[in-house]
Amino acid sequence: MKESVDILIIEDDEDINRLLCSIISKSGYSPKPAYSGTEAVIYLDSQKWDMVLIDLMLPGLSGEELLKKITKESHVPVIIISAKLETQTKINSLRAGADDYITKPFDVDEVSARIDSCLRRYRDLSGVQETNQLMYKDIVLDMDSKVVTVNDSELKLTAREYEILLLMMSSSNKVFSKANLFESVWKDSFYGDDNTINVHVSNIRSKLAKANQNEEYIETIWGMGYKLKT
């Protein structure tokens, strides 16, 4: 599990870069200085970052070009720290994907607070976005671990049963024909052999019923197929 918060500081002024590194270190994060756009590209391509601070006026690749590259290739939060005071420059940077814009000279405490605030927003968002789970009633299907729980108790499913339940939970309002299920899970053409699908769906129902006998999860739509019961 990743413990450190890694922040790349792209600033050609050594004194300012050193100050930003100090601010970041005192906040408990891990800073990495870069002094040109060209050097920054090497670091950007070599590892994932939790945040990037960018000065706009850089040797090599400009801050604007770096911002474009970062927002195109990742979702890492970016704060611009620049001596450019023009309102249009700030607007252009924010519209290009920057999360914040701080003008020089800056207040040390303000920079620290804005970094904390920006990281906190991204943590809150990533906590939602990176939860690779599907939920339906009291079923939780984790697509990373391939573990299914009902009322917090693990459900022991075969690989086929898991794939059928995954498919149905991915489109909880859809009616799946037996052909849909067979061709999606078995990756083969369906020739009307209902028994294979019937047995697997029956097994899933049985296991769900044992996990929670007071709930119904899968219903049969006669003449059409199966769907999750609303």
C-alpha positions as a printed NumPy array, in Angstrom:
array([[  0.   ,   0.   ,   0.   ],
       [  1.312,   3.422,  -0.968],
       [  2.   ,   5.498,   2.14 ],
       [  3.86 ,   8.615,   0.945],
       [  2.214,  11.54 ,  -0.825],
       [  4.578,  12.407,  -3.672],
       [  4.504,  15.96 ,  -5.022],
       [  6.515,  17.135,  -8.026],
       [  7.625,  20.797,  -7.905],
       [  8.457,  22.215, -11.329],
       [ 10.117,  25.572, -10.694],
       [ 13.348,  26.888, -12.242],
       [ 14.146,  29.364,  -9.458],
       [ 16.235,  27.339,  -7.002],
       [ 15.315,  29.439,  -3.952],
       [ 11.575,  29.225,  -4.633],
       [ 11.822,  25.513,  -5.433],
       [ 13.693,  24.923,  -2.17 ],
       [ 11.042,  26.899,  -0.253],
       [  8.206,  24.902,  -1.804],
       [ 10.012,  21.656,  -0.986],
       [ 10.316,  22.832,   2.614],
       [  6.604,  23.716,   2.827],
       [  5.669,  20.306,   1.452],
       [  8.041,  18.417,   3.74 ],
       [  6.699,  20.216,   6.828],
       [  3.194,  19.126,   5.809],
       [  4.344,  15.511,   5.871],
       [  4.52 ,  14.999,   2.105],
       [  7.431,  13.946,  -0.127],
       [  8.659,  16.684,  -2.525],
       [ 10.652,  16.154,  -5.712],
       [ 12.223,  19.228,  -7.355],
       [ 12.464,  19.715, -11.126],
       [ 14.079,  22.813, -12.6  ],
       [ 12.943,  22.716, -16.219],
       [ 10.085,  21.47 , -18.329],
       [ 12.364,  18.925, -19.938],
       [ 13.477,  17.507, -16.596],
       [  9.863,  17.448, -15.404],
       [  8.796,  15.279, -18.354],
       [ 11.306,  12.626, -17.291],
       [  9.825,  12.502, -13.783],
       [  6.242,  12.622, -15.051],
       [  6.862,   9.64 , -17.302],
       [  8.765,   7.627, -14.706],
       [  6.263,   7.467, -11.842],
       [  2.794,   8.42 , -10.616],
       [  2.408,  11.633,  -8.629],
       [ -0.185,  12.686,  -6.089],
       [  0.154,  16.354,  -7.057],
       [  2.171,  18.591,  -9.359],
       [  3.09 ,  22.25 ,  -8.768],
       [  4.029,  24.126, -11.944],
       [  5.6  ,  27.48 , -12.686],
       [  4.465,  28.744, -16.091],
       [  7.746,  30.358, -17.178],
       [ 10.167,  27.448, -17.494],
       [ 13.201,  26.616, -19.633],
       [ 12.635,  23.771, -22.051],
       [  8.956,  22.904, -22.093],
       [  6.682,  25.692, -20.837],
       [  4.313,  25.357, -17.911],
       [  1.348,  25.609, -20.282],
       [  2.685,  22.711, -22.351],
       [  3.305,  20.641, -19.225],
       [ -0.209,  21.331, -17.967],
       [ -1.621,  20.145, -21.28 ],
       [  0.458,  16.963, -21.128],
       [ -0.523,  16.187, -17.526],
       [ -4.258,  16.726, -17.962],
       [ -4.24 ,  14.651, -21.149],
       [ -2.451,  11.678, -19.595],
       [ -3.671,  11.569, -15.981],
       [ -6.032,  12.927, -13.335],
       [ -3.336,  14.172, -10.977],
       [ -4.181,  17.504,  -9.276],
       [ -2.192,  20.483, -10.545],
       [ -1.546,  23.837,  -8.872],
       [ -0.006,  26.647, -10.899],
       [  2.385,  28.909,  -8.966],
       [  3.372,  31.811, -11.196],
       [  4.411,  35.447, -11.257],
       [  1.982,  36.042, -14.123],
       [ -0.756,  38.218, -12.655],
       [ -3.013,  38.623, -15.693],
       [ -6.567,  37.463, -15.058],
       [ -6.768,  35.871, -18.514],
       [ -3.684,  33.761, -17.781],
       [ -5.346,  32.447, -14.628],
       [ -8.583,  31.743, -16.488],
       [ -6.745,  29.956, -19.296],
       [ -4.824,  27.804, -16.811],
       [ -7.939,  26.818, -14.892],
       [ -9.824,  26.033, -18.075],
       [ -6.886,  23.963, -19.29 ],
       [ -7.199,  21.728, -16.237],
       [ -5.339,  23.382, -13.341],
       [ -7.044,  22.936,  -9.985],
       [ -5.726,  26.143,  -8.433],
       [ -3.614,  29.188,  -9.296],
       [ -1.322,  30.896,  -6.778],
       [  0.512,  34.114,  -7.644],
       [  4.038,  35.026,  -6.582],
       [  5.08 ,  36.283,  -4.146],
       [  3.016,  33.87 ,  -2.082],
       [  2.244,  33.38 ,   1.592],
       [  3.778,  30.169,   2.961],
       [  0.756,  29.272,   5.083],
       [ -1.622,  29.912,   2.19 ],
       [  0.348,  27.604,  -0.115],
       [  0.34 ,  24.902,   2.551],
       [ -3.409,  25.261,   3.096],
       [ -4.196,  25.163,  -0.623],
       [ -2.099,  22.033,  -1.139],
       [ -3.892,  20.329,   1.769],
       [ -7.28 ,  21.401,   0.459],
       [ -6.595,  20.216,  -3.088],
       [ -5.255,  16.846,  -1.938],
       [ -8.262,  16.38 ,   0.339],
       [-10.693,  17.014,  -2.523],
       [ -8.936,  14.47 ,  -4.702],
       [ -8.847,  11.877,  -1.929],
       [-12.592,  12.273,  -1.436],
       [-13.21 ,  11.905,  -5.164],
       [-10.854,   8.967,  -5.628],
       [-12.442,   7.189,  -2.701],
       [-15.653,   7.13 ,  -4.716],
       [-14.198,   6.559,  -8.147],
       [-11.735,   3.857,  -7.247],
       [-14.161,   1.699,  -5.313],
       [-14.451,  -1.017,  -7.927],
       [-17.611,  -2.548,  -6.529],
       [-21.14 ,  -3.247,  -7.661],
       [-23.949,  -3.185,  -5.101],
       [-27.497,  -4.483,  -5.29 ],
       [-29.693,  -4.794,  -2.198],
       [-27.339,  -6.405,   0.352],
       [-25.034,  -7.951,  -2.271],
       [-21.585,  -6.392,  -2.721],
       [-19.519,  -7.64 ,  -5.652],
       [-15.863,  -6.561,  -5.614],
       [-14.52 ,  -6.675,  -9.165],
       [-10.879,  -6.473,  -8.065],
       [-10.866,  -9.323,  -5.567],
       [-13.775, -11.157,  -7.271],
       [-15.351, -11.612,  -3.858],
       [-19.133, -11.471,  -3.431],
       [-20.68 , -10.837,  -0.03 ],
       [-24.277, -10.9  ,   1.163],
       [-24.928,  -9.199,   4.493],
       [-21.132,  -9.052,   4.921],
       [-20.814, -12.854,   4.581],
       [-18.808, -14.184,   1.658],
       [-20.737, -16.078,  -1.002],
       [-18.875, -19.048,  -2.504],
       [-19.533, -18.922,  -6.255],
       [-18.018, -20.823,  -9.144],
       [-16.315, -18.805, -11.886],
       [-19.382, -19.106, -14.163],
       [-21.784, -18.173, -11.378],
       [-19.663, -15.136, -10.555],
       [-19.65 , -14.016, -14.206],
       [-23.423, -14.384, -14.488],
       [-24.023, -12.369, -11.326],
       [-21.47 ,  -9.751, -12.423],
       [-23.243,  -9.369, -15.77 ],
       [-26.656,  -8.999, -14.168],
       [-25.459,  -6.543, -11.523],
       [-23.71 ,  -4.462, -14.198],
       [-27.134,  -3.799, -15.777],
       [-29.54 ,  -4.275, -12.901],
       [-32.658,  -3.238, -14.842],
       [-31.991,  -5.331, -17.94 ],
       [-33.786,  -8.558, -18.809],
       [-31.15 , -11.084, -19.904],
       [-32.197, -13.794, -22.286],
       [-30.577, -17.195, -21.882],
       [-28.753, -16.521, -25.135],
       [-27.439, -13.21 , -23.718],
       [-26.102, -14.932, -20.628],
       [-24.583, -17.893, -22.424],
       [-22.853, -15.912, -25.165],
       [-21.547, -13.272, -22.7  ],
       [-20.261, -15.723, -20.079],
       [-19.26 , -18.766, -22.135],
       [-18.065, -16.691, -25.116],
       [-19.69 , -19.124, -27.492],
       [-22.778, -19.335, -29.684],
       [-26.043, -20.336, -28.013],
       [-27.835, -23.261, -29.654],
       [-30.894, -23.39 , -27.409],
       [-29.505, -25.577, -24.613],
       [-31.486, -24.026, -21.75 ],
       [-30.331, -26.544, -19.176],
       [-26.833, -25.078, -18.756],
       [-28.144, -21.595, -17.923],
       [-31.024, -22.942, -15.818],
       [-28.683, -24.944, -13.596],
       [-26.263, -22.055, -13.034],
       [-29.004, -19.511, -12.281],
       [-30.672, -22.027,  -9.963],
       [-27.388, -22.51 ,  -8.092],
       [-26.928, -18.755,  -7.693],
       [-30.488, -18.414,  -6.393],
       [-29.949, -21.238,  -3.931],
       [-26.745, -19.728,  -2.55 ],
       [-28.325, -16.286,  -2.255],
       [-31.349, -17.757,  -0.483],
       [-29.102, -19.492,   2.064],
       [-27.297, -16.205,   2.679],
       [-30.552, -14.282,   3.166],
       [-33.785, -16.233,   3.09 ],
       [-35.878, -13.087,   3.529],
       [-34.87 , -11.524,   0.217],
       [-35.476, -12.379,  -3.452],
       [-32.758, -11.394,  -5.911],
       [-33.348, -12.932,  -9.335],
       [-36.697, -13.228, -11.037],
       [-37.724, -15.144, -14.129],
       [-39.452, -13.15 , -16.855],
       [-41.375, -15.894, -18.625],
       [-40.636, -16.19 , -22.308],
       [-37.814, -13.637, -22.032],
       [-35.166, -14.583, -19.458],
       [-33.917, -13.344, -16.092],
       [-33.436, -10.02 , -14.348],
       [-32.624,  -8.738, -10.889],
       [-35.797,  -8.361,  -8.85 ],
       [-36.647,  -4.787,  -7.948]])
